[in-house]
Amino acid sequence: MDAIALRRGADAPEPIERPRPVPDAGEALVRTLRVGVDGTDHEVLAGTHGTVPDGEDYLVLGHEAVGVVEDPNGTGLEAGTVVAPTVRRPPNGDPNDYFARGAADMAPPGATLECGIDGAHGFMAEYFTAREEFLVELPEALAEYGFLVEPASVTEKAVEHAYASRSAFDWAPESACVLGNGSLGLLTLAMLGGYDRTYCVGRRDRPDPTVEFIESLGATYVDSREIPVDALGEVHEPMDFVYEATGYARHPFEAVEALAPGGVAALLGVPDSWTFEVDGGRIHRELVMNNKALVGSVNSGREHFAAAADRLVNLPTAVLDDLVTDVYGVGEFERAFADDETTIKAAVEFHNQ
């Protein structure tokens, strides 16, 4: 079968031929429909994130996937069911305490493998196998866009944790700002439609498809070259909720200044090491005196996948169409990895439903 992989030491994906997998007991065989490409995939290609599985010379890419159960193989799933795979797997196949408690998304580095990213093959292949607990059933209506469930689930978890951090009082956020106009930031912006006022911070010149998408949602585009993040409250308004999806190490500190009293910022970007000066005393004082909070979040659990599916199936199809700008067949897979400013979200298609 066809698969897309990264060879050890390489910096570009390539097609490979692998045997069609045979599911073990407790596993289902899934026919892959589409696999999304995101910033993490580019980090894997650049060698700044992730590892090849032990004993292998390549990593099958792809962690955002949707497929159809081909062979239930004795699991509780039914053939033809649309599913999305979760990303994390226990090292050596031996569930540790995090997996046993259903909290793999809270496991620290070293306590988990990540399919298509770190130490485990991903889903960018015609077929893959997975245990039932690692497959989340989706509505049939999401067969086309179900690969967005994984990134949307990451946002569902971050928002859940943000609300949990404010659970000591009656938090009723009205304003939200997404830092980053990449595919995750724009997907998140679409998911935050319940807020009265939304903003998205980027660094793009008009005309630009991401700016057009932001404004089509009724949100305000903010160019950080003109208005720094820490000036958002002054120029626009203090933000009740800030969602950071840039990995730019200054943004969390700037977000503290942008928050309204009682506000919270969820941090999802993973920055490289960078030493710079900040007014630590001012930041500390802002957090304490205005009851602000910073919450870090990574990965997601089954419940977040289910919540993401519910949210996506209720988004207008036109929004998803505008977000997913490019879908390529396996023969053109390289185009899905093109890093340009005309693509919002790209995917590789292996099968039609």
Residue pairs with C-beta under 8 A, 6 or more apart in sequence:
1 17
1 18
1 19
1 20
1 125
1 126
1 127
2 15
2 16
2 17
2 125
2 126
2 330
2 350
3 15
3 16
3 17
3 18
3 60
3 124
3 125
3 126
4 13
4 14
4 15
4 16
4 60
4 61
4 62
4 124
4 125
4 330
4 333
4 348
5 13
5 14
5 15
5 16
5 58
5 59
5 60
5 61
5 124
6 12
6 13
6 14
6 44
6 45
6 52
6 58
6 59
6 61
7 14
7 57
7 58
8 52
8 56
8 57
8 58
8 59
11 45
11 46
11 47
12 45
12 334
12 337
13 45
13 61
13 333
13 334
13 337
15 330
15 333
16 58
16 60
18 60
18 125
20 126
20 127
21 29
21 127
21 128
21 129
22 29
22 129
23 29
23 71
23 73
23 129
24 129
25 73
25 74
26 74
26 75
26 131
26 132
27 73
27 75
27 129
27 130
27 131
27 132
28 69
28 70
28 71
28 72
28 73
28 75
28 77
28 83
28 129
28 130
28 131
28 132
28 135
29 69
29 70
29 71
29 73
29 127
29 129
30 67
30 68
30 69
30 70
30 83
30 85
30 127
30 128
30 129
30 130
30 135
31 67
31 68
31 69
31 70
31 126
31 127
31 350
31 351
32 65
32 66
32 67
32 123
32 124
32 125
32 126
32 127
32 128
32 350
32 351
33 65
33 66
33 67
33 68
33 82
33 143
33 144
33 146
33 147
33 349
33 350
33 351
33 352
33 353
34 65
34 66
34 144
34 146
34 147
34 327
34 347
34 348
34 349
34 350
35 61
35 62
35 64
35 65
35 66
35 122
35 123
35 124
35 147
35 347
35 348
35 350
36 62
36 64
36 65
36 147
36 148
36 150
36 151
36 183
36 345
36 346
36 347
37 62
37 64
37 336
37 337
37 345
37 346
37 347
37 348
38 64
38 151
38 182
38 183
38 184
38 345
39 182
39 183
39 184
39 247
40 49
40 50
40 63
40 117
41 61
41 62
41 63
41 116
41 337
42 337
42 339
43 49
43 50
43 270
44 50
44 59
44 61
44 116
44 117
45 337
48 272
49 117
49 118
49 270
50 59
50 114
50 117
50 118
50 119
51 59
51 118
51 119
52 58
52 59
52 119
53 59
53 113
53 119
53 120
53 121
54 119
56 121
59 116
59 121
59 122
60 116
60 121
60 122
60 123
60 124
60 125
61 116
61 122
61 124
62 115
62 116
62 122
62 123
62 124
62 125
62 348
63 87
63 114
63 115
63 116
63 117
63 122
63 123
63 150
64 147
64 148
64 149
64 150
64 151
64 347
65 84
65 85
65 122
65 123
65 124
65 128
65 146
65 147
65 150
66 82
66 83
66 84
66 138
66 142
66 143
66 145
66 146
66 147
66 149
67 82
67 83
67 84
67 85
67 123
67 128
68 80
68 81
68 82
68 83
68 143
68 351
68 353
69 77
69 78
69 79
69 80
69 81
69 83
69 135
70 79
70 127
71 79
72 78
72 79
75 131
75 132
76 132
77 83
77 132
77 135
77 137
81 137
82 137
82 138
82 139
82 140
82 142
82 143
82 146
82 353
83 135
83 136
83 137
83 138
83 146
84 135
84 136
84 138
84 146
84 147
84 149
84 150
84 305
84 309
85 115
85 123
85 128
85 130
85 134
85 135
85 136
86 104
86 134
86 135
86 136
86 150
86 300
86 301
86 302
86 305
87 114
87 115
87 116
87 117
87 150
87 299
88 99
88 104
88 105
88 107
88 112
88 113
88 114
88 115
88 299
89 112
89 113
89 114
89 115
89 120
89 134
90 96
90 99
90 104
90 112
90 113
91 110
91 111
91 112
91 113
91 119
96 107
96 111
98 104
98 106
98 107
98 111
98 112
99 107
99 112
102 301
102 302
103 301
104 112
104 299
104 301
105 157
105 298
105 299
105 300
105 301
105 304
113 119
113 120
114 120
114 299
115 121
115 122
115 123
116 122
116 123
116 124
121 128
124 348
125 350
126 350
126 351
133 302
136 149
136 302
136 305
136 306
136 309
138 146
138 149
138 309
139 309
139 313
141 313
142 149
142 309
142 312
142 313
143 353
144 353
145 312
145 320
145 324
146 309
147 347
148 187
148 308
148 312
148 320
148 323
148 324
148 345
149 305
149 308
149 309
149 312
150 300
150 305
150 308
151 183
151 184
151 187
152 187
152 191
152 308
152 311
152 312
153 300
153 301
153 304
153 305
153 307
153 308
154 184
154 268
154 297
154 298
154 299
154 300
154 304
155 184
155 187
155 188
155 191
155 243
155 308
156 191
156 300
156 304
156 307
156 308
156 311
157 297
157 299
157 300
157 301
157 304
158 243
158 266
158 268
158 295
158 297
159 243
159 266
160 304
160 307
161 266
161 295
161 297
162 241
162 264
162 266
162 293
162 295
163 171
165 264
165 293
165 295
166 262
166 264
166 293
169 262
171 240
171 262
173 195
173 240
173 241
173 263
174 195
174 196
174 197
174 240
175 195
175 196
175 197
175 198
175 199
175 237
175 238
175 239
175 240
175 241
175 260
176 192
176 195
176 197
176 198
176 199
176 239
176 240
176 241
176 242
176 243
177 198
177 199
177 200
177 201
177 222
177 232
177 239
177 241
177 242
177 243
177 258
178 185
178 186
178 188
178 189
178 192
178 198
178 199
178 200
178 201
178 242
178 243
178 245
179 185
179 201
179 229
179 242
179 243
179 244
179 245
179 246
179 248
179 251
179 255
180 200
180 201
180 202
180 244
180 245
180 246
180 269
181 200
181 201
181 202
181 204
181 210
181 211
181 214
181 221
182 245
182 246
183 323
183 344
183 345
184 245
184 268
185 200
185 202
185 243
185 245
185 246
186 200
186 210
186 213
186 214
186 323
186 344
186 345
187 323
187 345
188 243
188 245
189 198
189 200
189 214
189 217
189 219
190 217
190 315
190 319
190 323
191 311
191 315
192 198
192 241
192 243
193 217
195 240
195 241
197 220
197 237
198 217
198 218
198 219
198 220
199 219
199 220
199 221
199 222
199 232
199 236
199 239
200 214
200 219
200 220
200 221
200 222
201 222
201 223
201 224
201 229
201 232
202 210
202 211
202 214
202 221
202 222
202 223
202 224
203 223
203 224
203 225
204 210
204 211
204 223
204 341
208 341
209 325
209 341
209 342
209 344
210 341
210 344
211 221
213 322
213 323
213 344
214 220
214 221
215 221
216 319
216 322
217 319
220 236
222 232
222 236
227 235
227 236
228 254
229 250
229 251
229 254
229 255
229 257
229 258
230 253
230 254
230 255
230 257
230 258
231 257
231 258
232 238
232 239
232 258
233 239
233 257
233 258
233 259
233 260
237 260
238 258
238 259
238 260
238 261
238 263
239 258
239 259
239 260
239 263
240 259
240 260
240 262
240 263
240 264
241 263
241 264
241 265
241 266
242 255
242 258
242 259
242 263
242 264
242 265
242 266
243 265
243 266
243 268
244 251
244 252
244 255
244 265
244 266
244 267
244 268
244 269
245 268
245 269
246 269
247 269
247 270
247 271
247 272
248 269
248 271
249 271
249 272
249 274
249 276
250 276
250 278
251 269
252 265
252 267
252 294
253 278
253 283
255 265
255 294
256 265
256 283
256 286
256 287
256 292
256 294
257 283
257 286
258 265
259 265
259 286
259 290
259 292
260 290
261 290
261 291
261 292
262 290
262 291
262 292
263 290
263 292
263 293
264 292
264 293
264 294
264 295
265 292
265 293
265 294
265 295
266 295
266 296
266 297
267 294
267 295
267 296
267 297
268 296
268 297
268 298
270 298
286 292
287 293
287 294
300 308
312 320
322 344
323 344
323 345
324 344
324 345
324 346
324 347
325 342
325 343
325 344
325 345
325 346
326 335
326 336
326 343
326 345
326 346
326 347
327 346
327 347
327 348
327 349
328 335
328 336
328 346
328 347
328 348
328 349
329 348
329 349
330 348
330 349
330 350
333 348
335 346
336 346
336 347
336 348
337 346
338 346
